[in-house]
Amino acid sequence: MNLRRLVLVVAVIGASQMLSTMPGLAAAKTKIDLVNDCATSDPESACDNTGTAAGFVKFEQDATGGLTIDVMLRGARPETTYRIFLTCGPTIAQSCGFLQIGTVTTNAAGVAHSGDIVVPVATLQATPFGSGQRADEITIVREIGDRSAGAFDQVTPFTYAVP
């Protein structure tokens, strides 16, 4: 009886130490600036996360590992609907895939706000993403491959851990 209790205590302590050494899930919303990158005004652009300031992305991770993403786009084409993609990889040029997670439509001043977009942990665990440490970004374009209305992404990828 005491041996079972000892084994259980050791297992609980081991599990809690493993969890405490794993990178934590993002807690409070983290804000990362957006830039107009890879636009048709520069067709030779390396899509390297540099360009004209164009808003920001806020993200946070819940206790399950899912993400909540909030996009504020500025300086975009007025009255245009853009698709919001979660891009697998730190830049467009280094992308291993992408998933459309929402849309935004700009007003007459070229401003749009997505509100909270929830990406469940099951989506993050699936291809092309996957479990473990991640460094991904948000990419915003009118249509896949269409940079005529701008191509927006983050100045740095956001990092998080997927269980």
FENQUI-V234673 format. One line per field, one symbol per residue. phi: phi as a letter, one per 30 degrees, with the letter a starting at -180 (. if undefined). A space follows every 10 residues. Layout:
# FENQUI-V234673
phi->???
This chain:
# FENQUI-V234673
phi->.ddddddddd dddddddddd cdeddecddc cbdcbdcidd dbdcedhcib ldebjabcbb cdddjdccbb cbcbicddhb cccccdcdkd bddcdckabd clbbbdddci cbbdidcccd eddddddcdk djdbbbbcbb bdbeiccdcj bcaddbdcca ccd
